[in-house]
Amino acid sequence: MSGSRLLPQLGPDNRFFWTGGADGQLRLLQCEACDTFIHPPRPICPTCLSEAVAPRVVAGTGVIDSYTINRQKWHPAMEVPFVFARIAIDGAPGVILSTNIVGSPVDAVEIGDRVRVVFEQQDDVFLPLFEKVG
Protein backbone atom coordinates (compact mmCIF):
# COMPACT_ATOMS: atom_id res chain seq x y z
CA MET A 1 0.00 0.00 0.00
CA SER A 2 3.02 2.27 -0.08
CA GLY A 3 2.26 5.72 -1.44
CA SER A 4 -1.51 5.25 -1.43
CA ARG A 5 -2.26 6.20 2.17
CA LEU A 6 -4.08 9.30 3.24
CA LEU A 7 -1.82 11.23 5.58
CA PRO A 8 -2.90 12.87 8.83
CA GLN A 9 -2.74 16.60 9.34
CA LEU A 10 0.10 17.31 11.76
CA GLY A 11 -0.60 19.61 14.69
CA PRO A 12 0.79 20.37 18.15
CA ASP A 13 -1.27 17.59 19.79
CA ASN A 14 -0.26 14.75 17.43
CA ARG A 15 3.06 15.64 15.75
CA PHE A 16 5.08 13.52 18.23
CA PHE A 17 3.06 10.41 17.28
CA TRP A 18 3.29 10.81 13.50
CA THR A 19 6.98 11.81 13.43
CA GLY A 20 8.38 9.45 16.09
CA GLY A 21 9.38 6.95 13.44
CA ALA A 22 12.15 9.30 12.33
CA ASP A 23 14.21 7.84 15.18
CA GLY A 24 12.45 4.48 15.19
CA GLN A 25 10.45 5.17 18.35
CA LEU A 26 6.74 4.66 18.95
CA ARG A 27 5.51 7.44 21.21
CA LEU A 28 2.19 7.62 23.00
CA LEU A 29 0.78 10.35 25.18
CA GLN A 30 0.83 9.65 28.92
CA CYS A 31 -0.70 11.58 31.80
CA GLU A 32 1.92 12.71 34.28
CA ALA A 33 -0.68 12.86 37.07
CA CYS A 34 -2.26 9.38 36.85
CA ASP A 35 0.01 7.52 34.36
CA THR A 36 -2.86 6.77 31.95
CA PHE A 37 -1.80 6.32 28.34
CA ILE A 38 -3.94 8.37 25.97
CA HIS A 39 -4.65 7.49 22.36
CA PRO A 40 -5.66 9.11 20.14
CA PRO A 41 -3.69 12.08 21.47
CA ARG A 42 -5.61 14.87 23.19
CA PRO A 43 -4.49 17.75 25.44
CA ILE A 44 -6.38 16.60 28.56
CA CYS A 45 -6.31 13.21 30.29
CA PRO A 46 -9.74 11.57 29.97
CA THR A 47 -9.21 9.74 33.28
CA CYS A 48 -8.27 12.54 35.69
CA LEU A 49 -8.72 15.66 33.49
CA SER A 50 -5.12 16.74 34.04
CA GLU A 51 -3.47 18.90 31.41
CA ALA A 52 -0.08 17.47 32.39
CA VAL A 53 0.28 15.08 29.47
CA ALA A 54 3.47 14.32 27.55
CA PRO A 55 4.75 11.91 24.90
CA ARG A 56 6.50 8.78 26.17
CA VAL A 57 8.45 6.16 24.24
CA VAL A 58 6.82 2.72 24.48
CA ALA A 59 8.22 -0.69 23.56
CA GLY A 60 6.67 -0.72 20.08
CA THR A 61 5.52 -4.30 20.51
CA GLY A 62 2.13 -5.80 21.09
CA VAL A 63 -0.39 -8.46 20.22
CA ILE A 64 -3.05 -8.67 17.51
CA ASP A 65 -6.37 -8.17 19.28
CA SER A 66 -8.52 -8.49 16.14
CA TYR A 67 -8.10 -8.16 12.38
CA THR A 68 -9.77 -8.25 9.03
CA ILE A 69 -8.46 -8.94 5.54
CA ASN A 70 -9.35 -6.25 3.03
CA ARG A 71 -9.71 -7.48 -0.54
CA GLN A 72 -11.45 -4.40 -1.98
CA LYS A 73 -9.27 -2.04 -4.02
CA TRP A 74 -10.55 1.31 -2.69
CA HIS A 75 -7.83 3.38 -4.40
CA PRO A 76 -6.08 2.77 -7.76
CA ALA A 77 -2.63 2.63 -6.11
CA MET A 78 -3.77 0.29 -3.34
CA GLU A 79 -2.31 -3.21 -3.13
CA VAL A 80 -4.78 -5.87 -2.05
CA PRO A 81 -5.30 -7.99 -0.11
CA PHE A 82 -3.97 -6.47 3.12
CA VAL A 83 -4.50 -7.00 6.84
CA PHE A 84 -6.07 -4.25 8.94
CA ALA A 85 -5.60 -5.04 12.62
CA ARG A 86 -6.10 -3.79 16.15
CA ILE A 87 -2.88 -3.97 18.16
CA ALA A 88 -2.88 -3.99 21.97
CA ILE A 89 0.34 -2.13 22.79
CA ASP A 90 2.68 -3.67 25.38
CA GLY A 91 3.23 -1.47 28.43
CA ALA A 92 0.38 0.91 27.53
CA PRO A 93 -2.74 -0.55 29.14
CA GLY A 94 -5.93 0.27 27.26
CA VAL A 95 -4.19 1.51 24.11
CA ILE A 96 -5.24 -0.18 20.88
CA LEU A 97 -3.73 1.00 17.58
CA SER A 98 -5.57 0.33 14.33
CA THR A 99 -3.01 -0.29 11.61
CA ASN A 100 -1.77 -2.71 8.97
CA ILE A 101 0.20 -5.91 9.36
CA VAL A 102 3.01 -5.97 6.81
CA GLY A 103 5.69 -8.43 5.73
CA SER A 104 3.54 -11.51 6.13
CA PRO A 105 1.05 -13.36 3.93
CA VAL A 106 -2.49 -12.38 4.88
CA ASP A 107 -3.42 -16.00 5.61
CA ALA A 108 -0.55 -16.28 8.13
CA VAL A 109 -1.99 -13.65 10.50
CA GLU A 110 -3.86 -14.78 13.61
CA ILE A 111 -5.41 -13.18 16.68
CA GLY A 112 -2.83 -13.39 19.46
CA ASP A 113 0.20 -13.05 17.16
CA ARG A 114 3.05 -11.01 18.64
CA VAL A 115 4.01 -7.98 16.53
CA ARG A 116 6.48 -5.09 16.49
CA VAL A 117 6.31 -1.64 14.97
CA VAL A 118 7.94 -0.72 11.67
CA PHE A 119 7.58 2.70 10.13
CA GLU A 120 6.67 3.71 6.61
CA GLN A 121 7.72 7.27 5.77
CA GLN A 122 5.58 9.41 3.50
CA ASP A 123 6.59 13.06 3.36
CA ASP A 124 7.05 14.21 7.00
CA VAL A 125 4.87 11.43 8.39
CA PHE A 126 6.12 8.08 9.73
CA LEU A 127 3.18 5.67 9.71
CA PRO A 128 3.38 3.01 12.44
CA LEU A 129 2.74 -0.37 10.83
CA PHE A 130 3.35 -3.73 12.46
CA GLU A 131 5.03 -6.97 11.46
CA LYS A 132 4.83 -10.38 13.07
CA VAL A 133 7.62 -11.32 15.47
CA GLY A 134 9.33 -14.61 14.79
N, C-alpha and C positions, 0 to 999 in steps of 0.2 A: 504494500500500500504506500510505499515511499513516494512522497511528492503529491499525494492526492488528499492529504488530510487538511481539514479546516483548522486554522490556527487560532488560539485564544488571543484576546486582546490583553496585552500586558498592562498592569496598573500597579500602584503601590502595595495593594493587598495581596497580589498573587505572583509578582515578578520572581520572588525567591523560588517558588515552586517550579515555574516554567523555565527557569534559567539554571537551576541547580545542576543539571546534567553537564554543564560546561566543565565542571571539575569532578564529574562522575558521582555526585552525591544526591540522594533523594532527601529532600527537606520537606517537613510538615510543620504546620503551625502548632505550637504548644502553649498552653496557658501557664504563666509563671506563678499564678496564685494557687491553682488546684491541680496542675500537671495534666489536665485533659488535652489530648491531641484533637485538633480541629481541622476537619476537611469536609467540604471545600473551605479554603481560607476565608476568614471574615475578621473584622477588627475587634470584635468582642467575643469573649468566651461564652458559649451557649449554656454552660453548666453553672458558672458562678457570676457571670456578667462582668468579669474583670476586663479591663482594657490592656492589661499587661500580658500581651501575647507576643511570641517571637518565634522565628523559624528555628527548627532543630534538625540536625542530621539524624536520620534513622537508618537502620541496617540495610534497607533496600531489598529485603527478602520477605517472603510471605507464602501463603498457601491459596490455591484456587478454591474459592468459596462456591462459585457457580460459573457457568459459561454457556455460550451458545455458539453455533457455527453459522456464520453468515455466508450464504451462497448467492445472494442477490447483488448484482453489479450496479450500485447506486450512483456511481460516478465513472465516466469513461476511463479515467486513469487507475481506477481501483482494481486491485488483484483479488480475485476470489478463488476458493473460499478462504475465510480467515476466522480466527477465534476471537470473540469478544468475551472477556472474563471479568469477574469481580475478584479482587485480590485482597485478602485480609492481611494487613501489613504487620510483620513481626515487631514487637516492642511498642506498638501504637494501638492500644486497645480501642476498639470501636471504629477504627479507620478502615474503610473499604475503598479501594481505587478501582474504577472501571477503566479497562484498558485492553490492549491486544496481547495475545500470546504469540511470540515470534520464534522462528528457528526450530520449529517442530511440526511434523505433519498434523493436520487438524484431527485426524482420528487417533492420535497418540496422546491427546490431552484428556485428563480426568479430574474430577472434583477431588480435592485433597493433594494434588500434585504440588510439590515444593517449587517455588520460582524465585528468580532474582531479577532486579531491574537492569535494563539496558536502555540507552537513550538514543533516540533518533533526532538529529538536528535538522530543523527547517528554519531558515532565516535565523532570528535571535532566540528561537524557541527550541528547547530540548524536551521532546515528548517522552515521558516515562512509559516504556513498554516492558514486558516481562518475558523471560525465557525459562524453560524448565531447567531445574538443577539435576545434574546426573545423567 
